[in-house]
Amino acid sequence: MAPILFQVVSQNKNPKFRATGIILPLLTSEIKTQESNSMNDEQFKGQWKQLKGKVKAHWGDLTDDDLTTSEGKVEHLLGKIQERYGITREEAKKQFDKFKDSL
């Protein structure tokens, strides 16, 4: 169960009374989590045409054919990164997740 977060809204500017005020629950839309900040696989695929150049710039050893055939499919792209760079699937996923988080 997720914790409930609260925000204290002070009604008094005097530092002596800072702890007093109204406690309001924060709306989940106001809370920025890492999950909401990072792009999921479906969003990545949906924005593939815009992101293809960034992927090519980040992983320069990927060929245009690699990028065209992957069509934004994350699993296919991970396989190509693994193949071109001679790294494990886990390392390819780690690099890819870091790349997505930077977008």
Stockholm file with secondary structure:
# STOCKHOLM 1.0

chainA/1-103         MAPILFQVVSQNKNPKFRATGIILPLLTSEIKTQESNSMNDEQFKGQWKQLKGKVKAHWGDLTDDDLTTSEGKVEHLLGKIQERYGITREEAKKQFDKFKDSL
#=GR chainA/1-103 SS CCCCCEEEECSCCCGGGTTCSEEEECCGGGCCCHHHHSCCHHHHHHTHHHHHHHHHHHSTTSCHHHHHHHTTCHHHHHHHHHHHHTCCHHHHHHHHHHHHHTC
#=GC SS_cons         CCCCCEEEECSCCCGGGTTCSEEEECCGGGCCCHHHHSCCHHHHHHTHHHHHHHHHHHSTTSCHHHHHHHTTCHHHHHHHHHHHHTCCHHHHHHHHHHHHHTC
//
